Amino acid sequence: MFVPVTLCCELLGFILHYFPSVGAHCLDNVALGKPAIQNSIGFSAGPGRAVDGNGDLIFEGSSCSYTPSSTGDPLPWWRVDLQKVVNVEAVTIANRRSSEYHWRLHNFDIEVFSADPVVDPGANGQLCFSFFGQFGDSLTETLRCMYPVEGRYVRIKKRQHLNSQDRLTLCEVAVHPKIYESNCSFSQRYPSTFVPYTDKYLTTRPRHETIGSLKTCMIECTTMWACDGFNFNILDSSSGNGTCEFVSVSLANLYSKSGWTYYKAICSETPAQLV
């Protein structure tokens, strides 16, 4: 079944399954129909299938790309040319529906390049998002860059090749130049505006982790464009140091998590004193 993808209104329930905070808005997709390439092609499943606007997650529906590893590229990759320089803020990826093969989408990086990495293999890309673990069966998730990244070419590349059956399969990829905030803007977050929520923590997956004091976590979160709060777990009561998991409200759900405290940024119009 062919579904025209505008990433607007009627498809937000599908494309934005894990991006509930923007449910009332429409997201632009600058990758739709743009030229794409991948390091190899299997089963005639070319790279254009991932930006064809077809929302079918069944591989046999001819809407998913299929990239085996190759001698020259043991780590499969897929790249789209946006045909103009874009300030990329998020990328939506849809995984195939298959109880047997959905695991193949795992441990990958989303990078943005100004120069084409296909033409210039030495081109330096900027990291938008690193995904760890396995993407779920039939899962569509919007991965928000920790910082907006400017460039023309977006590449999805695996960091790990598990076995001879491992492939890179993408059923749909959307690149968003603008998302809509429902929390504090970047300029409204200051270290002392974080307050604890002791009963719940807010995350679907940590965006980034670090070890340090509570104050260190607060300061670092304010430097991250896509950090709306963090989970903190004290590891050493004598020093006060612990682990922070920086998260984005836009990709979050509420869960209970014993031993951790979630700190949320409260909006402030004026800079506050450091805690």
RAVENJO-V509476 format. One record per residue. RES is the residue in one letter. SS is DSSP state (h for helix, s for strand, l for the rest). PSI is psi in whole degrees, 0 to 359 (999 if undefined). D_CENTER is the distance of its C-alpha to the mean C-alpha in Angstrom with 1 decimal. Layout:
BEGIN
[[RES,SS,PSI,D_CENTER] [RES,SS,PSI,D_CENTER]]
END
This chain:
BEGIN
[[M,l,129,26.5] [F,l,130,25.2] [V,l,114,23.1] [P,l,124,22.7] [V,l,111,19.1] [T,l,356,19.3] [L,l,43,16.3] [C,l,130,19.0] [C,h,278,20.7] [E,h,340,21.8] [L,h,1,18.5] [L,h,328,16.3] [G,h,332,17.3] [F,h,302,15.9] [I,h,328,12.8] [L,l,38,11.8] [H,l,326,13.0] [Y,l,29,10.5] [F,l,56,10.5] [P,h,337,14.3] [S,h,346,15.0] [V,h,20,15.1] [G,l,337,17.1] [A,l,0,20.1] [H,l,172,18.6] [C,l,144,17.8] [L,l,137,14.8] [D,l,144,15.8] [N,l,105,14.6] [V,l,2,16.0] [A,l,347,15.3] [L,l,120,17.7] [G,l,6,20.7] [K,l,158,20.0] [P,l,135,21.3] [A,s,159,19.3] [I,s,155,20.4] [Q,s,162,19.7] [N,l,338,21.7] [S,l,164,23.8] [I,l,132,24.4] [G,l,147,25.6] [F,l,30,27.5] [S,l,21,27.4] [A,l,86,23.8] [G,l,170,22.8] [P,h,333,19.6] [G,h,340,20.5] [R,h,333,20.0] [A,h,350,16.3] [V,h,28,16.9] [D,l,356,20.2] [G,l,4,19.3] [N,l,119,20.6] [G,l,10,18.8] [D,l,126,20.8] [L,l,359,19.0] [I,l,124,22.3] [F,h,322,22.5] [E,h,351,26.2] [G,h,2,25.4] [S,l,36,24.7] [S,l,4,21.3] [C,l,141,19.1] [S,l,164,19.0] [Y,l,112,20.4] [T,s,103,20.2] [P,s,164,22.5] [S,l,161,22.8] [S,l,171,25.7] [T,l,318,28.3] [G,l,335,27.0] [D,l,85,23.3] [P,l,339,23.1] [L,l,108,19.2] [P,l,147,18.2] [W,s,160,16.1] [W,s,139,15.5] [R,s,137,15.6] [V,s,142,16.1] [D,s,113,18.4] [L,s,349,17.7] [Q,s,11,21.4] [K,s,161,21.1] [V,s,129,19.4] [V,s,144,16.5] [N,s,95,14.8] [V,s,126,11.1] [E,s,336,9.3] [A,s,157,6.3] [V,s,130,5.8] [T,s,133,7.0] [I,s,136,8.2] [A,s,127,11.5] [N,l,157,13.2] [R,l,157,17.0] [R,l,105,19.5] [S,l,116,21.5] [S,l,338,22.8] [E,l,326,23.9] [Y,l,1,21.1] [H,h,335,17.7] [W,h,342,17.3] [R,h,338,17.1] [L,l,102,13.3] [H,s,155,12.5] [N,s,73,11.8] [F,s,161,10.1] [D,s,144,9.0] [I,s,117,7.6] [E,s,151,10.6] [V,s,131,12.5] [F,s,147,16.3] [S,l,322,19.3] [A,l,149,21.6] [D,l,116,21.1] [P,l,346,20.4] [V,l,317,22.4] [V,l,320,25.4] [D,l,90,25.0] [P,l,342,23.6] [G,l,2,24.1] [A,l,138,21.7] [N,l,123,19.5] [G,l,156,15.8] [Q,s,136,13.6] [L,s,126,10.5] [C,s,310,7.3] [F,s,139,5.1] [S,s,123,7.2] [F,s,131,7.0] [F,s,141,10.5] [G,s,198,12.8] [Q,s,136,13.2] [F,l,145,11.3] [G,l,160,13.8] [D,l,125,16.6] [S,l,14,16.1] [L,l,135,12.7] [T,s,124,10.7] [E,s,139,7.4] [T,s,119,5.5] [L,s,114,1.9] [R,s,125,4.4] [C,s,140,6.0] [M,s,328,8.5] [Y,s,147,11.1] [P,s,137,11.7] [V,s,125,12.4] [E,s,134,15.4] [G,s,180,16.3] [R,s,332,17.5] [Y,s,132,16.0] [V,s,125,12.4] [R,s,136,12.5] [I,s,120,10.8] [K,s,135,13.0] [K,s,147,13.9] [R,l,350,15.1] [Q,l,139,17.5] [H,l,113,20.1] [L,l,317,21.6] [N,l,183,24.6] [S,l,344,26.5] [Q,l,358,24.8] [D,l,135,21.2] [R,s,169,19.6] [L,s,112,16.4] [T,l,126,16.4] [L,l,122,14.1] [C,l,332,15.6] [E,s,140,13.8] [V,s,129,11.2] [A,s,137,11.0] [V,s,126,10.4] [H,s,122,10.9] [P,l,351,13.3] [K,l,131,13.7] [I,l,170,12.5] [Y,l,125,15.2] [E,l,143,15.7] [S,l,1,17.7] [N,l,197,18.1] [C,l,144,19.7] [S,l,165,19.2] [F,h,321,18.5] [S,h,353,22.2] [Q,h,1,23.2] [R,l,126,21.9] [Y,l,155,24.4] [P,h,319,24.9] [S,h,2,27.8] [T,h,2,26.0] [F,s,131,24.1] [V,s,147,25.9] [P,s,143,25.7] [Y,s,96,25.0] [T,l,340,26.8] [D,l,341,26.6] [K,l,161,23.0] [Y,s,158,19.6] [L,s,101,16.5] [T,l,151,13.2] [T,l,329,11.4] [R,l,134,10.1] [P,l,137,11.0] [R,l,329,8.7] [H,s,146,11.7] [E,s,153,15.3] [T,s,160,18.7] [I,s,131,22.3] [G,s,189,24.6] [S,l,169,26.6] [L,h,319,25.6] [K,h,320,26.4] [T,h,318,24.3] [C,h,317,21.2] [M,h,315,22.1] [I,h,316,22.7] [E,h,323,19.5] [C,h,324,17.4] [T,h,340,19.3] [T,h,350,18.2] [M,l,126,14.5] [W,l,324,13.5] [A,l,28,10.7] [C,l,116,13.0] [D,l,353,15.1] [G,s,182,16.8] [F,s,155,17.0] [N,s,140,18.8] [F,s,132,21.8] [N,s,114,24.1] [I,s,123,27.3] [L,s,328,28.2] [D,s,105,31.4] [S,l,334,33.5] [S,l,322,35.9] [S,l,340,33.5] [G,l,3,30.9] [N,s,149,28.1] [G,s,190,25.2] [T,s,132,21.5] [C,s,136,18.9] [E,s,107,15.5] [F,s,134,13.6] [V,s,165,11.6] [S,l,129,10.6] [V,h,326,13.1] [S,h,339,11.0] [L,h,28,9.1] [A,l,155,12.4] [N,l,161,15.5] [L,s,132,18.8] [Y,s,159,20.3] [S,l,143,23.2] [K,l,102,22.8] [S,l,135,26.2] [G,l,351,26.7] [W,l,151,23.7] [T,s,133,23.8] [Y,s,129,21.1] [Y,s,123,21.6] [K,s,141,20.6] [A,s,128,21.1] [I,l,131,24.0] [C,l,142,24.3] [S,l,136,27.1] [E,l,340,28.8] [T,l,147,30.4] [P,l,140,29.5] [A,l,166,30.7] [Q,l,148,32.3] [L,l,143,30.4] [V,l,999,30.8]]
END
